[in-house]
Amino acid sequence: MYRSFAALLGVLAVAATLGASSPGAAAGGSLKHLLPSSIAQAGVLHVASDISYAPVEFYAPGTHDVKGLDYDIATAMGKKLGVRFDFINTTFDGIIPALLSHRFDIVFSAMNDTPEREKRIDFIDYFLAGSGVLVRKGNPEHVASLADLCGKTADAEQGTAQVTFLQEQSKRCVAEHKKAINVLAFATDTDALEQLKLGRSSAHVADYPVASYDARMEGGGRLFEVAGKQFAVAAYGIGVRKEDRQLRDALQAALKAVIADGEYDRILTKWGLEEGALRTAPISAGGRYH
């Protein structure tokens, strides 16, 4: 999730304590010996995740069963490491503070690896995604890019870089003697999208895979469409405290193993996200993509 670093310095807010563990972690995972002994013995990794971002991580309708790209990759990694990944729902703008205060072991939440965040934590990069603009079906307001939102209302999830993109574009609108963008920011992407559904905004701005998924799924594909092309492509990374190098390196080894045996590609294909494949699992390499 292309979310702004500044918002991550806010107060921790846990949206729900209900979590979900990745199933099927083999007790004797082939890479278990790489883990810190405390985690290997516990058999579980506590994962901070904002579980409201389909198709990357979300609850199956009417349940607390976690689904999505991140969850499936974590499950596959868990089998290699012989541990469960226990996803715990957490509001995004508090995730890094929660990690640094040892409330969780890692972050797995469509988090973009940015140079600013790398000052705080390490990342194992695993996917590439840009941002997209979602509009009502038929694009009645003729929006092709952020520049077309001058004088209009747009929504996004609080703490995300999409909010920053909109604010920066609004300044450009004013500089060009046009009206500013009225930017609506909400605690979850679901709440933000609701504004477009209700006609309170002209566009919803989110990670491109999320915008594309919403266009396909909401109202059976009859409500929305993605306007224009994705922009600001960046890497998603698994977040780890800088002092936890052994854990970081074990996670990288597991991800590389999942990539090597073809499971990574199978997972991306399942979610229609093949174009975002990043098959090298680099450490804190987000700067390459900015």
N, C-alpha and C positions, 0 to 999 in steps of 0.2 A: 504494500500500500504506500503510495507516494505521499507520505505524511510529513509535515514540517517538524524540524528539530526543536524549534522554540516551544511549541506546544507540549513537547514531551517533558519539559521542566516543570509542568504544572503539578497539582496535587494528585496523588494516586486515587483512582476511583474504580473500585471493583464492581462491575456491572452485575455479576452473578457469581455465586460460589459453585454453581453446578458445573461439573466438568465431564470429560469423557476420555477414557483411556484407549489408546490404540490397541486393537486386539491382536492376538496371535504371536506375541513376542516370544521367541524360543528361549527357554531357560538357559540353553547353552549356546547363545549366539556366537558365531565364529569370531567376532571382533570384541567380545565382551572384555577380554583381557586389556584392551586399550583404555577402558573407562577408569576414572578414579574409583578406588576401592569402595568408598561410601555409596556411590551410585550403583555400582555393580552389585553390592550386597543388598541394597534396598530394592533393586529391580524396577525402579520407576524414575522417570524424569518429569518434573513438574513444569508445565509449559504455559506461559502467559500468551493468550491469544484473544483478539477481538473477534468473537465468533458471530459476525454479522455481515460478512463480506463475500457472499456467493459470487462465483463458484470456488473461491480460494479457501474460505472456511465459513461454515454456516451450520445452523441446526436444521435437520430434516423437519419439514412442516409438522407442527403439533407434537414435537418430541424434543428431547435434549440429546439426541444422537448427532454427534458432530460428523459432518461430511466435508468434502472438498479437496482441492489440490494439496494444500499444506498437510491436512490430516492423512491423506493417503501416502504422501512422501514420508511423513513421520512414521507411519505404520511400517512401511517397508524398511526404513532405517532401524526401527526397533527390532525387527526380526534379525538384522545383521548384528545388532549389539546385545540382544538377549534381554532387553528391558522394554517396559511399557512407556509410552509418551502420554502423560495425563494432561489433556487440554483443559485449562481453566479460563472461563470467560472473564475478560478484563477490558475496561475501556481503554482505547488506544493511547490517549494522551497521558496516561499514567504508567504505561508498560515499562519504559526504561527505568524510571525511578523504582518501580516494583522489583525489577531484576537486580538493580544495584543494592537494594535493601535486603536481598536474599529471600524474597517472598517466593521466587521461582528460580528454576535452574537455567532456563533458556527462554527466549522469545521466538515464537514461530507464528507470524501474524502478517504476512504480506508486507513486511517492513522493508522499505527501500534502504539499501546500504548507501549512505551519503558521506562525504568527507566530514560533515559536521557531526554525524552520529559516531563515526569512527574515532572521534576524540574521546568518546565515552565507553564504547563497547566494541568488541570484535564481531565480525560476521563471517559466516560461510555462505557464499552466494550460490543461488540455485535456480533462478528464473529471471527472465527479462520482461518488463511490461512498461507501457507508457500510460498516458491519461487519455480519456475520451469524453466527449460531450453527448449526453443523452437528451433527446427532445421528444415531443409528442409525435405520434405516427403521422407521416405526411409532411413533417417539418413546417407547420403553418406559419412560423415566424421567420423562416428562411435563415436559420443559424447554420453557418458552415465552420465557424471557429470562435474562439473566445472574443475576437475583435467584433463579432456581430452581436455581442451582448451589451454593448454600450446603451445605457438607458433602460435596460431590462433587469429582471431579477433572476438570479441563479443560485443554486444550492449546492452544498458539499458537506462532507463529514468534518466536524470540528477537529482541529489538530492535524489536518492533512495538508500536503503541499498544494492540493487542488484549491483550497481556500486561498493560499498565498498566490497561486496563479491568477485567480479571479481578482484579488486585491491589486495585484500589479497591473493587470489589464485595465482595471477601473482607473488607475492613475494615468495610464496612457490615453484612455478615453477623454479624461478631463483635459489632459495636455493638448489634445487635438480638438478642444472646444466642443466636445460631445458630453452627454450626460454620463454620470458615473454608473457603475453596476451596483445594484442592491444585492449584497452578498449575504445569504442566509446560511449559517453554520449550525449543525446539530450534532448531538452526542454520538449518534450511530449513522451509518450510511443508510440504513432502512428508514430512519426518521427523516433524513434529508430527501431521499427519493419520494417520500410521501408528499412533499411540497409540490413536486412536479405532477404527481397523480391528481392532487387537489386543484391544480391550476394556479397555485400561488407562486410558481416560478416558471421561467421560460426554458430552463435547462438544468440538468443535474450533471455535475462533473465528478468523475470517479476514475479509478484505474480502468484502463481500456478493457481488460478481461471482464471486469465487473459490469461495466456499461454494456458490453456486448452480450453478456449473459442476461442482464435485465431486459434487453431488447428482445431476446429470443423467448424468455420465459414469462415475463409479466403479461397477464391477460392472454396467454396463449400466443404471444408475439404480436398482438393487435394494438398494443398501447403505445409503444415507443420505438425509436430507431436511433442509431448512432449517427451523429452529424459529422461529416468530414473524416479526417484521418487521425490516428493516435499521435500524440506529441509527447515530448519529454520522456523518452525511454530510459529506464533505469533498472538496476538489479534488485531483486528481492534477496534478503539475507536472513539466515538464522542468527539471532543475537545471543552473544555469550559474554559474560564478564571478562575483562581483560586478564585478570589473574587466573582464570580457569582455562589455561592453555591445554592441559591434558584433555579436558572435556571437549574443547574446541576441536582439537586434532582427531579425537575419536569420532566426533560427529562428521568431520570432513571425510574420514576414511569410510564411514558407513554410507555417506552420500555417494562417494565415488564408486562404491561397490554396487549400490542400487542403479547407478548410471550404467556401469559396466555390464550388468546382467540383463539389461533391457527393461527392467521394471519401471524405471524413470520414464522412458518413452511411452510405455503402456499407460501409465498414469496420465501423462499429458494428453494422450490421444483420447482417453476416457472423458476428459473434461473439455476437449476441443481447443486445447491450448498449446498445440505443437509448435507454433511460431515463436513461443517464448522460451524454447529450450536453451539451457545454458549447461553444457556438458563437461565443464572443467572443475566445478566446485572450488573456485578460488577463495582465498582468505582476504576479506576486506578490500575487494577490488572495485568497489562502487565508483571510484573516481574515473575509471576507464570509460564509464557510460554516461558521464555528465558533460 
